[in-house]
């Protein structure tokens, strides 16, 4: 029995929506932590906390070696009876990589602190050093459960893990005034709880399944993972370069401002992450089944349109109401970060679908990696020139946004060539333009209405602006031919009704 049957029993709509809910819950809990800590810590303390998270998330791109995505690729191609054998092979690799990661954080803490110009990092990185050893073992939980159609369990896992993180990191700071060390040690304790729960959940898909060995070798895994790792390595540079230059040359307080403001729209990441989680195993099955480029193109355009229908309205709303969003999330002191948030939102108008799944499934991971290499080199050079000649948070943000858009355009052109089609046929441009135009008009009117009413406080302005904008948007989108009832049913579909 092939594992594809598990997913066939559940609509892709339901699977994608469970992943969206899981990602939303993770996002909300993360925002809760940031919102609380930014109010109970000084700017320097909060900046130090964000630096620890930044160091972990960027180094994770290197030490994960591109392996998490490989779970979906290989598990979708083997019988379920071989699933646990495949996971065990990955686990051996992860134990080794996570051990090196943890040792690197502990031993290199003082060097990293010196590199980023913040001596407070030394002890806090040592407190945090055990976290990679615990969390990297359960990085695969979402991928494994998604392949076997158990995304509802992913939601449960996300909720449990994030609630534990909130409690363990926030309580010491609020009630015991422990500052950064208390929050960091709390996160480490929470990671141990996530490890225990995650390891238990990894056994669920194989309950009552007769196990057998797999022909998959470690060499096969590494062969697939190398282009992914290369992309992750370059992605590490792309994701960390701007924050590094800000931290190193503009100070901890500016880093806190940049870390809060220059963040891509969370809902975009949620949608793209959910779609990627479904697409990689789906494209893997299509490749194994010998599907032609037309079938890939049908699925691709379908996903692009539906992603745009969700991401574009939220992007325009967040861009227009950026000051209010920053004020509600982090307090009035961070309202200045609104300009950074608006700059990064431009990326969300281009990044509406993941390119990695289709390129890796078609064996063209090297193209994906090369695009990221060129972008990384370009970003490093421009950031260095920026801090040398015209140091500015806004300039750093513009450079990061421009280079990211450049990378996305390159990937878009490459995808069109892989599918033997032109750029004009790769995307449903007309429908996307309609969604963008209606979104811009609706949110602009919503902002004007809020100003006319005279709402000045952040949260009431944000809420009233959202309600007014959506009341305007829904009928206008319907008039423009954007039928959400039909468009979002299902979220991801590979079958055309004849």
N, C-alpha and C positions, 0 to 999 in steps of 0.2 A: 504494500500500500504506500503510495507516494504522499508526502506531506502536503502536497497541493490540495488534496481532498479536504483537509481541515479548513483551509481558507475558502474553498468552494462552498462549504456548508454555511458560511456566513457572508452576507453581502459586504462588498468592499466599503460601502457607505458606512455601515455600522462599525467596521474595523477602524476606518479613518476617524470617525467621530469619537470613538473611545480614546484613540491616541491624542486627538485634539483636547479632549477633556483632561487627559493625564498631563499634557503639556501646560494647559491653562492652570491646573492646580499647582504644578511645580512653579510656574511663573508667579502666581499669586503669593505663594509662601515665600518665595525669594524676595518679592517686593515688600512683603510684611517685615522681613528681617531688615532690609535696607531702610525702610521707612522708620522703624523703631531705633535702630542703631544710629542713624544719622541725626536723630533728635537727642539721644542720650550720650553721645560721644562728641568730643571736640572735633573740629575739622581735621586736625592732624591725626587723631585716633581713628576716625572713620576712614581717612585716606589710607592709613596703615592696614586696616582691616581689608579694604578693597584691594590693596596691593597683594596681600596674601592670596586672595581669591584669584586675582589676575595671574599671579605666578603659577598657581596650580593649574588653572584652566589652559594656559598657554603651553606649559610643559607637558600637559596631558596629551596634547596633539602629537608630541614627539614620542613619548613613552608608550602610547597605545599602539603605535606602529601600524595604524590603519586596520587593526584587527576587528573592532566592533562591527563595522559594515560587512566584513567577510562572513560573519555568522549568517546573516540573511542570505547572502549569495550561495553559500554551500549547503545550508540546511534545506533550502528550497529545491535543491537538486538531488538530494539523497532520500531513501526511504526513512520513515520515522523510526524504524527499528535501529537505524544507525545513528540517530540523533545524539544520544548520550556519548557515544564513542567520539563523535566529532567535537562535542563540547569539551570532553576531557583533553583532547589535543590542544584546543585553544587555552584551556585552563593552565596547562603546564607553561605555555608561553607567557601568559599573563602573570603567573607567580614570579617568574624571572624578571620580567619588565617592571612590575610594581615594586619589587625589592630594590632594584637599582634606582628607581624613582625616589623611594623613601630615603635611601641612603644619601642620594644626591641632595635632597632638601636639607637633611640634618647636617651633613658634613659641609655643604656649600652655603649654609645659611648666612654666615658672615660675609662671604664674597658677594652673594646676591644683594645683601643689604648695602654693601659698599657700592655696588654697581648702580643701584637705584637711588643711592644717596639718602637712605633712611635707616639709621642705626636701630630703630625700634623693630625692624623686621627680623633681626637675628634670632632673638628668643622666640618670637611668635612663629617663625618658620620651623623651628625645632619642635615646638608644641604640635605643629600641624603635620609633622613628617610621617606619622603612622597612617594618615588618612589615605594616601594613594594605595598602600598595601591592602587596605580594606575595600575601598570603593572600586578599584580596577577589576576585582574578581566578579563584580556584579554589573559591570558596564553592559554586559550582553543580555540582561534580563528582558529589556524591551524588545530587542531584536528576536530573541528566541521565542518569546510568547507571541509576537506578531506573526511570525512564520506559521505557527500552529493555531492561529485564529483565536488567541486568548488575550486580546488586547484589553478586555474588561479587567483582567487581573493586573495589567500594567497600571491602570488607574488606581487600583487599591494600593499597589506598591508605591506609586508616586505620592499618594496622600500620606501613607504611613511614614515614608522617609522624610518628607518635607515637614510634616507636623513635628516629628522628632527633632529635626534641625532647628525649627523655630523655637521650640521649648528649651533645647539645650544651649542655644547661643544667646537667646534674649534674656532668659530668667537671670543668669549670673550678672548681666550688665545692669538690669533694672533694679533688682533687689539687693545685690551684694556689691554693686559698683566696682566690678572686677576689671572694667575696661576691655581693651583688645585681648589680653591673654585669656580672660574668661570666655569671651565669644569664640575664640579659636579652639580652646580646649573643649568647649561645648560641641563644636562642629565635629571634632575628632571622636567624641563619645557617640554622637549621633551616627557617624559613619559606621561604627561597630554594630549598632542596631540595624542599619540598612544592610550591612553585610550578612547578618544572620537571617533576616527576612528574605533577602535576595537569593541566597543559596538554597533556601527551602523552596522558593517558587520555581527555581530552575528544574526541579524534579517533577513538577506537575504535568507537563506535556507527555511524560513517559510512563505515567502510572498505568499499570496493566498492559504494558507494551513489552513484547519479547525483545530483549536487547541482542544485538549482534555487532560484530566488528565492522569497521569501515575500511574501504580501500583508499580513503583520503589520506594523503601523507602531509607531513609538516612542510615539505617542499612545495606541495600544491598550494597550501595556505600562504606561504611566504611569496610565492610567485604572483598570486592575486594581490597580496597586501602591499607589495613593493611600490606600485604606482600610487596606491592609496596613501602609503606612508610618505612618499615624496610630496604628494599634494598636501598632506597634513603638515609636513615640515615647512613647506613654503607658506601654507596657511598660518602656521605658527608665527612666521615673520610678518605676514600681512596683519594678523590679528593683534600682534603685540608691539609692532614697531612704533606706532603712534603713541601708545600709552607709555612705552619705554622712554621715548624722547621727551614726553611731557613730564614724566616722573623724574627723569635724570636732570633736565635742564630748566624746567619751569616750577619745580617744587611740589611738595606733598599736597598743599591746599589746592593748587591748580589741577593736580591729578584727581582729587576727589570731585572737583567740578566737571572735569572731562569724563571721568568714569560714570558719573550719573547722567550727564547730558548726551554724550556721544554713544548712544545705544540704539541699535536698530529696533524698529517697531516690534514689540514682543509678539503681537498677534501674527505678524508675518512669519516669524521664526516658528511659531506654533503650527501654522498651516503647512509651511514648507517641510518642517520636520515630520509631520504626520504623513504628508504625501510621499516623502522620501522613504519612510518606513514601509509603506505599501508598495511603492514602485520598484525598489531594488529586487525583492523576491519575485515580483511579477515580471519584470524585464528578464530576470534570470531564467524563469520558466519559459518565457517566449523565445529566448535565445536557444535554449535546449530543445524546444519544439520546432525550431526552424522557421519562425515567423518572418515575413518579408517586411520591407521598410514601410509599406503602406499601413500595416497593422500598428507598427510603432508610432507612426505619424498620427493616426486616429486617436490613440491613447494620449499622446503628447499634447495635441491641441485641445483635447477635452479637459485635461488637467490644467493647462495654462489658463483657459477661459474661466474655469471655476475658481482657481486660485486668485485670479485678478478680481473676480466678483466679490471676494472677501477682503483681499488686501488693500485694493485701491481706496474704497470708501474710508476705511480706518486710517490709512496713511494720510489722506487729505485732512481728515478730522484732527488727527494728532498734530499735524503740521501747523494748522491754523490755531489750535488751542494749546500749543506747546507750553507757554508760560504757566497756564493754569495747571497743566499736568505736572510740571516740575514742582510747583508750589504744593500741590496736594500730596505728591509722593515723598518729597524730601524736605519740605519746609520752604519758607520764603527766601532763605539765604541762597537757595539753589535755583531761584527763578532765572538767574542770569544764564543758566545752562540751556535755556530754551532755544537759543540760536544754534547751539551745537546739535540739539535734537532735530531741529528743522533741516539742518544740512544733511544729517545721516538719513533722514526720511527719503531723500532722493533715491537712495539705493533700493528702497522698497518698491519703487515704481518700475525698477528693472529686474530685481531679483524676486520673481513671483513663482518660480518653479526650480527645483534642483536639477542641475545638469549631471552631477556625479552618477546617479543610478543608471542612466541610459549609456553613458560612456564606459563605465566599468563593466556593465553587462555585455556590451558589444566588444569588449576587449581593447578599448581605446583609452585606457587610463593614462597612457603616456601623454596624450594630447591635453588631457585635463591637468596633469602635473606641469607640463611646459607652460601653459597659460598662467598658472599660479607662480611659477618661477619668474617669468618676465615681470609680472605684477609686483612681486616681492622686491626685486632689484630696483624697479622704478620707484616704489614707495620709499625704500631706504634712502635712495639718493635725494629725492625731493624733501623728505623729512629732515635730513641732515642740512640741506641748504636752508631750509626754513628756520631751524633753531639757530643757525649760524648768522643769518642776515636779517631775518624779520620774525623773531620768535612771537608766536601768537597762537592761542588755542583755536581760534576760528580758521587760521591758515592751515594748521595741522589737520583740522576736520575736513576742510575743502580738499586737501591733498589726498587724504584717505578715501574720501567719497569718490573723487575723480578716478583714482587708480582702480578702485573696486568696480566701478561702472565699466571701465576699460576692459577689465578681466571678464566681466559678464557678457559684454558684446563679443569678445573673442570666442567665448564658449558658445554663444548663440550661433555665430557663423559656423563654427566647427560642427555643431549638432546638425545644422542644415545640410552640410556636406555629407555627414554620416548617413543621413536619411535620404540622400539623393534628391533633395528638393531645394528650392530657392528660399532666401530669407523672407520673401513676401508671402510664401505659403507655409512657413514654419509656425507662424503665430497668427491667431485670429485678430489681426490688427484693428479692423473696423469695430468689432465688438469691444475690444479693449479701450479704444478711444471713446466710445460711447460711455462706458463705465467711468472713465477718468473725467470726462467732461461733466457728467451729471453729478459726480462726487464733488468736484471743485465748486460747481454752482451751488449745490445744496449746503455745503459746509460754509461757504462764504456768506450766504444768506443767514445761516444760523448764527454766525459771528456778528453780523450786522444787527440781528434781532436782539442778541444779548446786550450789545452796546446801547441800543435804543431803549431797552427795558431798564437799563441802569444797574445790572447785576455786577458787583465788583469783587465779591469774595470768590476765591478760587473754586471751591467745590460746587457751590450753587451755579456759578458760571459754566463750569464743565458739564454739569448734569443738564441744565437747561439748554445749553448749546447742542448737546448730543440729541436730546429729545426733539428739538426744533429741526435739526439737520436731518434726522431720520424720517420725520414726518414729511419733510419736503422731498427727500431722496426716493423713498419707496414708490410714490405715484409717478414721479418723473422718470424713474428707471423703467417702470412698466410701460409708460408711454414711448420711451426710447427703444422698446423691444427687448428689455432685459428682464426675462421672466425667472425670478429666483426660485419659484416653486418647481419649475422644470429644470433649471440650471444646476441646482444643488441636489438633484435626485438622479443618480447617486453622485457622491463627491468624486469618486474614481470609478470609471467604468471602461472596460475594454471591449464590450460588446455593443454593436450598433443594432438597434431594432430595425428590422426590415419591414 
